[in-house]
Amino acid sequence: MSDQLNLLKIRRSVREFKDQVIPKEKLKEIIDAARFAPTARNVQPWEFVVITNKERINQLAGLGPNAKFLSGSAACIAVFSTETNYFLEDGSAATCNILLAATALGIGSCWIAGDRKPYAQQAASLLNAPQGLKLISLIALGYPKDENVFKTATKRNLDELLHWEKF
Ligand SMILES: Cc1cc2nc3c(=O)[nH]c(=O)nc-3n(C[C@H](O)[C@H](O)[C@H](O)COP(=O)(O)O)c2cc1C
């Protein structure tokens, strides 16, 4: 298996992190990878906010039970988008790039739902987002507590979901 394909297969949602800072350069590298995601008509409607301030991370962790584990993370990336026709797809593609770039750097990550969540507006206000920007996702980042976390995930079997030519 090529290293690139292996990267896709070892990415896991990581929700427990070591108390270890992620160097700013690595965070920048992750955002750099995000901007290469595909977008409909190449509009690149996104904005990324990197949050490392503990107090602000804790405020985001308090947004809902599904975001609670953010409090143990070293950083959070908030992905926003202007409301284009395909903002959700575009923002999700960027979110996937972030998860994969983090994995490539040995950093654990987990996608936290943004758009359509009752706290989306509150998260936007906490981060001073300009009017009209939609929250796509919050991504928790940190060095995994379990150093062996990056291994092939258990997923639905290929034979069960692959259909050649027709169902
Ligand atoms: C759109 C989306 C929203 C998600 N929201 C959350 C969330 O709010 N909180 C959370 O802990 N995990 C969230 N996840 C992570 C999923 O729970 C996780 O991807 C899934 O259980 C599969 O595990 P894996 O990422 O390790 O393959 C979300 C994933 C996606 C794609």
The ligand as an SDF file (V2000), in Angstrom:
LIG
                    3D

 31 33  0  0  0  0  0  0  0  0999 V2000
  -19.9650   15.7720    9.8890 C   0  0  0  0  0  0  0  0  0  0  0  0
  -19.3050   15.1550   11.1010 C   0  0  0  0  0  0  0  0  0  0  0  0
  -19.6120   15.6340   12.3380 C   0  0  0  0  0  0  0  0  0  0  0  0
  -19.0080   15.0890   13.4800 C   0  0  0  0  0  0  0  0  0  0  0  0
  -19.2780   15.6210   14.6950 N   0  0  0  0  0  0  0  0  0  0  0  0
  -18.6890   15.1320   15.7920 C   0  0  0  0  0  0  0  0  0  0  0  0
  -18.9190   15.7510   17.0530 C   0  0  0  0  0  0  0  0  0  0  0  0
  -19.6410   16.7460   17.1500 O   0  0  0  0  0  0  0  0  0  0  0  0
  -18.2900   15.2340   18.1390 N   0  0  0  0  0  0  0  0  0  0  0  0
  -17.4650   14.1320   18.0450 C   0  0  0  0  0  0  0  0  0  0  0  0
  -16.9320   13.7040   19.0700 O   0  0  0  0  0  0  0  0  0  0  0  0
  -17.2200   13.5190   16.8510 N   0  0  0  0  0  0  0  0  0  0  0  0
  -17.8090   14.0130   15.7300 C   0  0  0  0  0  0  0  0  0  0  0  0
  -17.5250   13.4470   14.5020 N   0  0  0  0  0  0  0  0  0  0  0  0
  -16.5660   12.3220   14.4000 C   0  0  0  0  0  0  0  0  0  0  0  0
  -17.2840   10.9980   14.1600 C   0  0  0  0  0  0  0  0  0  0  0  0
  -17.9010   10.5880   15.3400 O   0  0  0  0  0  0  0  0  0  0  0  0
  -16.2500    9.9580   13.6530 C   0  0  0  0  0  0  0  0  0  0  0  0
  -15.6990   10.3940   12.4500 O   0  0  0  0  0  0  0  0  0  0  0  0
  -16.8890    8.5830   13.4530 C   0  0  0  0  0  0  0  0  0  0  0  0
  -17.2840    8.0260   14.6760 O   0  0  0  0  0  0  0  0  0  0  0  0
  -15.9450    7.5920   12.7580 C   0  0  0  0  0  0  0  0  0  0  0  0
  -14.7480    7.4420   13.4790 O   0  0  0  0  0  0  0  0  0  0  0  0
  -13.3240    7.7330   12.8180 P   0  0  0  0  0  0  0  0  0  0  0  0
  -13.2750    9.2450   12.5510 O   0  0  0  0  0  0  0  0  0  0  0  0
  -12.3310    7.3330   13.8630 O   0  0  0  0  0  0  0  0  0  0  0  0
  -13.2120    6.9750   11.5530 O   0  0  0  0  0  0  0  0  0  0  0  0
  -18.1050   13.9960   13.3540 C   0  0  0  0  0  0  0  0  0  0  0  0
  -17.7980   13.5250   12.0700 C   0  0  0  0  0  0  0  0  0  0  0  0
  -18.3740   14.0930   10.9580 C   0  0  0  0  0  0  0  0  0  0  0  0
  -17.9740   13.6010    9.5770 C   0  0  0  0  0  0  0  0  0  0  0  0
  1  2  1  0
  2  3  1  0
  2 30  2  0
  3  4  2  0
  4  5  1  0
  4 28  1  0
  5  6  2  0
  6  7  1  0
  6 13  1  0
  7  8  2  0
  7  9  1  0
  9 10  1  0
 10 11  2  0
 10 12  1  0
 12 13  2  0
 13 14  1  0
 14 15  1  0
 14 28  1  0
 15 16  1  0
 16 17  1  0
 16 18  1  0
 18 19  1  0
 18 20  1  0
 20 21  1  0
 20 22  1  0
 22 23  1  0
 23 24  1  0
 24 25  2  0
 24 26  1  0
 24 27  1  0
 28 29  2  0
 29 30  1  0
 30 31  1  0
M  END
$$$$
